[in-house]
Protein backbone atom coordinates (compact mmCIF):
# COMPACT_ATOMS: atom_id res chain seq x y z
CA UNK A 1 0.00 0.00 0.00
CA UNK A 2 1.16 3.51 -0.39
CA UNK A 3 1.27 6.70 -2.34
CA UNK A 4 4.32 7.07 -4.60
CA UNK A 5 3.68 10.83 -4.62
CA UNK A 6 4.67 11.06 -0.94
CA UNK A 7 8.30 9.94 -0.96
CA UNK A 8 8.95 6.81 1.06
CA UNK A 9 5.22 6.10 1.32
CA UNK A 10 5.77 4.64 -2.15
CA UNK A 11 7.75 1.69 -0.72
CA UNK A 12 4.80 -0.69 -1.22
CA UNK A 13 4.28 0.07 -4.92
CA UNK A 14 8.05 0.07 -5.50
CA UNK A 15 8.27 -3.33 -3.80
CA UNK A 16 5.63 -4.67 -6.19
CA UNK A 17 7.50 -3.27 -9.21
CA UNK A 18 10.72 -4.86 -7.99
CA UNK A 19 9.06 -8.22 -7.30
CA UNK A 20 7.58 -8.26 -10.82
CA UNK A 21 11.08 -8.60 -12.21
CA UNK A 22 11.64 -11.75 -10.09
CA UNK A 23 9.13 -13.50 -12.39
CA UNK A 24 7.60 -15.92 -9.89
CA UNK A 25 5.22 -18.31 -11.58
CA UNK A 26 1.72 -18.14 -10.13
CA UNK A 27 2.12 -14.79 -8.38
CA UNK A 28 -0.49 -12.05 -8.70
CA UNK A 29 0.64 -8.58 -7.67
CA UNK A 30 -1.59 -5.63 -6.75
CA UNK A 31 -0.49 -2.08 -5.99
CA UNK A 32 -3.08 0.10 -4.26
CA UNK A 33 -3.08 3.22 -2.13
CA UNK A 34 -4.95 1.55 0.71
CA UNK A 35 -7.00 -1.49 1.67
CA UNK A 36 -10.76 -1.25 1.24
CA UNK A 37 -13.79 -3.46 1.91
CA UNK A 38 -13.62 -4.81 -1.66
CA UNK A 39 -10.21 -6.31 -0.90
CA UNK A 40 -11.90 -8.94 1.30
CA UNK A 41 -12.97 -10.65 -1.94
CA UNK A 42 -9.40 -10.50 -3.27
CA UNK A 43 -8.06 -11.95 -0.03
CA UNK A 44 -10.65 -14.74 -0.11
CA UNK A 45 -9.38 -15.95 -3.48
CA UNK A 46 -5.96 -16.84 -2.07
CA UNK A 47 -4.44 -19.05 0.56
CA UNK A 48 -1.62 -16.64 1.35
CA UNK A 49 -1.63 -12.84 1.26
CA UNK A 50 1.22 -10.49 2.10
CA UNK A 51 0.40 -6.83 2.57
CA UNK A 52 3.39 -4.55 1.99
CA UNK A 53 3.44 -1.04 3.45
CA UNK A 54 5.84 1.69 4.54
CA UNK A 55 6.62 2.20 8.24
CA UNK A 56 7.24 5.66 9.68
CA UNK A 57 9.14 4.40 12.73
CA UNK A 58 11.26 1.49 13.85
CA UNK A 59 14.86 0.48 14.29
CA UNK A 60 14.88 -2.42 11.79
CA UNK A 61 14.85 -2.21 7.98
CA UNK A 62 11.56 -4.15 7.88
CA UNK A 63 9.10 -6.14 9.99
CA UNK A 64 7.18 -9.27 9.04
CA UNK A 65 4.24 -10.29 11.18
CA UNK A 66 1.31 -12.65 10.91
CA UNK A 67 -2.13 -11.07 10.50
CA UNK A 68 -4.69 -12.00 13.14
CA UNK A 69 -8.28 -11.35 12.04
CA UNK A 70 -9.99 -8.52 13.92
CA UNK A 71 -13.51 -7.15 13.67
CA UNK A 72 -12.55 -3.82 15.23
CA UNK A 73 -13.22 -1.47 12.36
CA UNK A 74 -15.03 1.68 11.39
CA UNK A 75 -16.29 2.49 7.94
CA UNK A 76 -14.96 5.67 6.45
CA UNK A 77 -13.53 6.89 3.21
CA UNK A 78 -10.10 5.90 4.46
CA UNK A 79 -8.28 2.60 4.81
CA UNK A 80 -9.03 -0.63 6.62
CA UNK A 81 -6.35 -2.58 8.46
CA UNK A 82 -5.14 -5.92 7.06
CA UNK A 83 -6.59 -7.57 10.19
CA UNK A 84 -10.07 -6.27 9.35
CA UNK A 85 -9.81 -7.31 5.69
CA UNK A 86 -8.90 -10.88 6.71
CA UNK A 87 -11.82 -10.84 9.17
CA UNK A 88 -14.18 -9.66 6.42
CA UNK A 89 -12.86 -12.33 4.05
CA UNK A 90 -13.61 -14.93 6.70
CA UNK A 91 -17.05 -13.50 7.55
CA UNK A 92 -18.29 -12.69 4.04
CA UNK A 93 -16.69 -15.47 2.00
CA UNK A 94 -15.93 -18.18 4.59
CA UNK A 95 -12.25 -18.05 3.62
CA UNK A 96 -9.36 -17.26 5.93
CA UNK A 97 -6.17 -16.76 3.98
CA UNK A 98 -2.90 -16.94 5.83
CA UNK A 99 -1.80 -13.32 5.96
CA UNK A 100 1.30 -11.33 6.77
CA UNK A 101 2.23 -7.67 6.87
CA UNK A 102 5.64 -6.75 5.53
CA UNK A 103 6.41 -3.26 6.85
CA UNK A 104 9.40 -1.51 5.28
CA UNK A 105 10.97 1.38 7.19
CA UNK A 106 10.75 4.74 5.42
CA UNK A 107 12.15 8.13 6.45
CA UNK A 108 10.90 10.89 4.16
CA UNK A 109 7.13 11.16 3.60
CA UNK A 110 7.01 14.64 2.12
CA UNK A 111 5.21 15.37 -1.15
CA UNK A 112 7.37 14.29 -4.05
CA UNK A 113 8.24 11.15 -5.94
CA UNK A 114 11.21 8.91 -5.28
CA UNK A 115 12.53 6.99 -2.30
CA UNK A 116 15.19 8.17 0.12
CA UNK A 117 18.52 6.32 0.01
CA UNK A 118 17.92 4.67 3.40
CA UNK A 119 14.42 3.54 2.36
CA UNK A 120 15.83 2.10 -0.88
CA UNK A 121 18.38 0.07 1.16
CA UNK A 122 15.57 -1.20 3.40
CA UNK A 123 13.55 -2.10 0.29
CA UNK A 124 16.43 -4.24 -1.01
CA UNK A 125 16.74 -6.02 2.35
CA UNK A 126 12.97 -6.66 2.57
CA UNK A 127 12.83 -7.81 -1.05
CA UNK A 128 15.64 -10.32 -0.47
CA UNK A 129 13.83 -11.67 2.60
CA UNK A 130 10.51 -11.94 0.76
CA UNK A 131 12.01 -13.66 -2.29
CA UNK A 132 13.57 -16.28 0.01
CA UNK A 133 10.27 -16.64 1.90
CA UNK A 134 8.37 -17.15 -1.35
CA UNK A 135 10.88 -19.74 -2.59
CA UNK A 136 10.43 -21.67 0.65
CA UNK A 137 6.63 -21.45 0.49
CA UNK A 138 6.61 -22.52 -3.16
CA UNK A 139 8.96 -25.44 -2.47
CA UNK A 140 6.59 -26.62 0.29
CA UNK A 141 3.65 -26.21 -2.13
CA UNK A 142 1.83 -23.83 0.23
CA UNK A 143 1.75 -20.98 -2.21
CA UNK A 144 -1.05 -18.63 -3.09
CA UNK A 145 -0.08 -14.99 -2.88
CA UNK A 146 1.02 -11.52 -1.94
CA UNK A 147 -0.66 -8.13 -1.78
CA UNK A 148 0.81 -4.73 -1.64
CA UNK A 149 -0.37 -5.95 -1.74
CA UNK A 150 0.72 -9.32 -3.12
CA UNK A 151 -1.49 -12.26 -4.17
CA UNK A 152 -1.34 -15.37 -6.35
CA UNK A 153 -3.22 -17.49 -8.78
CA UNK A 154 -1.61 -17.03 -12.16
CA UNK A 155 0.95 -14.48 -13.19
CA UNK A 156 -1.68 -11.91 -13.89
CA UNK A 157 -2.81 -8.58 -12.61
CA UNK A 158 -6.35 -7.98 -11.52
CA UNK A 159 -7.89 -4.59 -11.30
CA UNK A 160 -11.45 -5.14 -10.02
CA UNK A 161 -12.48 -1.75 -11.34
CA UNK A 162 -9.28 0.07 -10.44
CA UNK A 163 -5.97 0.42 -12.16
CA UNK A 164 -3.14 -1.76 -10.90
CA UNK A 165 -0.62 1.02 -10.87
CA UNK A 166 -1.70 4.54 -10.10
CA UNK A 167 0.04 7.81 -10.33
CA UNK A 168 -0.58 10.54 -7.77
CA UNK A 169 -3.84 12.30 -8.39
CA UNK A 170 -5.60 9.45 -10.22
N, C-alpha and C positions, 0 to 999 in steps of 0.2 A: 504494500500500500504506500501511497505517498504522492507528493506533488513535485514533479521535477522542476517546477518554476520557483521552488523555495529551497534552493541549495541542497543540503544534505538530506532533506526530506525526500529527495528523489532516489535514495538508496534502494528502495523496493523495486521500482521500475528498472533501475540500472542493473540490479541483480538478475531480474528476469531476462533482460537483453543479453547479459553475460552468459546465463545458463542456456539460452537458445543456441549459442555456438558450441556447447558441449554435445549437442545432438543425441540426447537420450531417446531411445526408442520407447514409445508409449507414454511420453510426458506431455501433458497439456499445460500451457503457461498462460496466466492471466495477469494483466497489470491494470490495477484500478486505483483511484484516489483513496477510497475507503470501502469498508465492508457495509453491505446493506441487507435488508431482509431477503431480497431475491437471491443472495448468495447461499442461503440455506439449501436451495435446490441444487446449486452447483456442488456444494459440499456433499450432499446426499448421493451424488453420482459417483463418488470415489471412496476408496477404502482408506486412503491416506491423503491428508491435506497439510501443507506447510504454508503458513501465512508469514510473509516477509515484510518487515517494517523498520523504519529508522527509530533509534533511541536517542533521546536528548541527554541522557545521563548514564553514567556507569563507568567502571574502571576497566572493563574487558572490551575487546574488539567486537564481540557479539555474545548473545545469549541464545540458548535453545531450550525451550521448555514445553512440556506436554500441556495440551489444552484440556481443561476440565470443564464439561458443560455447566452453564450457569443460566438460570432464568431471570437473573437480576438485570433488567433492561428498562429503558424508556424509549419510546418512539419519538423521534425528532427528525429534522432534516439532516442531521449529522450521522456519524458513524455508529456502528454496533461493534462490540468487542468480539474477537474470535470465539470466546467462550459462549456468548449468546448465539452466535450463528450455528455452532455445533449443537447447542440445545434446541434451536429451532429446527435444524435438520432432523434431529431425533424425534421431536414432537410432531412435526408436520409430515415427515416422510418415512418415519420409522427406520431411519438409518443413522448410525453413529460412526462417522469416519474417525479413524485415529488422526488426531491433529496435533500440530506443533506450531509454536511461534518462534521464528528466527528473527531476533532483534539485532540490528547492526548499529553500532554506535556512530552517531553523527555529531558534528560540532557547529556548523554554520547553517542556520535555518532562515537566513535573510532572503528577501526576494531576489531572484536571479537564478540562472541555470548553471549547472556544473557542480561537481562534488569537491569538497575540500580535499587536500592531500591526505590528511589523517583518515578521513572517511573512506577514501579510495583504498587505502591500505587495509582498513577493516573489512571492506567489501571483498578484497582478494582473500583474506583469511577466512571469512564466512563462506565464500564460494567454494574454497578448497574443502572445508569441512562438509558442506552440503553435498558436493560431488561424491566424496567418500561415503557419506551416509546413504546416498541414493544407490551407489554401487553395491553396498552391503544389502540394502533392502531388496534390490533387484535380484541379487544372487540368492537370497532366501525366498524369492518368489512371493514377497509380501506387497509388491508395488501397486500403487494406484495414483499418487499425485503430489502436487505442490501448488500453492496459491500465493500470490504476491503481495502475491498470491500464486501458488503453484498447484497444479492438479494433473491427473493423468487419465488417459483412456487410449487415445491414439496421438501421434504427434500432430496435433491440430490446435487451432485457436478457436475459442468460442466467444461470441460477443454477447449473446442474449440481449440484444437491443442496444448495446453500447460498444463503442470502439475498443479494441484491445489495448491500443496505445493512444494516449491522449496527450495533447500539448496543453500548456497552461491556457486557460480561458475557453476551452471547448467543453 
